[in-house]
Amino acid sequence: MKQYTKVKKELIPIPVIMDGQILNHNLKYLNLDRKWLMKKLNHKGKKPEEIVLATILKSGTLKIDSNNPHDGGKGPYDYKPGQDN
């Protein structure tokens, strides 16, 4: 009889801001609200309109990619073809 390995359940990050627009339906799905999101953004010194993509990770962490190419993070503007990113 074959023995199967149990696969760990993984969840994909759920977007809460895309192209500067807050996705209220995803906040509702996560049992969060705009007040919570704005508090997190204020703490990070960000405004929704500056954000390309903000997601909530499985751990509940807010991950932000901004429109600022000089943000110093690992956003979409930091990708360099041919390099380990």
Residue pairs with C-beta under 8 A, 6 or more apart in sequence:
10 58
11 58
13 55
13 56
13 57
13 58
13 63
14 26
14 29
14 30
14 55
14 56
15 23
15 26
15 53
15 54
15 55
16 22
16 23
16 26
16 27
16 30
16 32
16 37
16 54
16 55
16 56
16 62
17 23
17 37
17 48
17 51
17 53
17 54
17 64
18 52
18 53
19 52
19 53
20 48
20 49
20 50
20 51
20 52
20 67
21 48
22 34
22 37
22 48
24 34
27 33
27 34
27 36
27 37
30 56
32 56
37 62
40 62
41 47
41 48
41 51
41 54
41 64
44 62
44 64
46 64
46 66
50 66
50 67
50 68
51 64
51 65
51 66
51 67
52 65
52 66
52 67
52 75
52 76
53 64
53 65
53 76
54 62
54 63
54 64
54 65
55 62
55 63
56 62
56 63
57 63
64 73
65 73
65 74
65 75
65 76
66 73
66 75
68 75
68 77
69 75
69 77
71 77
74 85
78 85
79 85
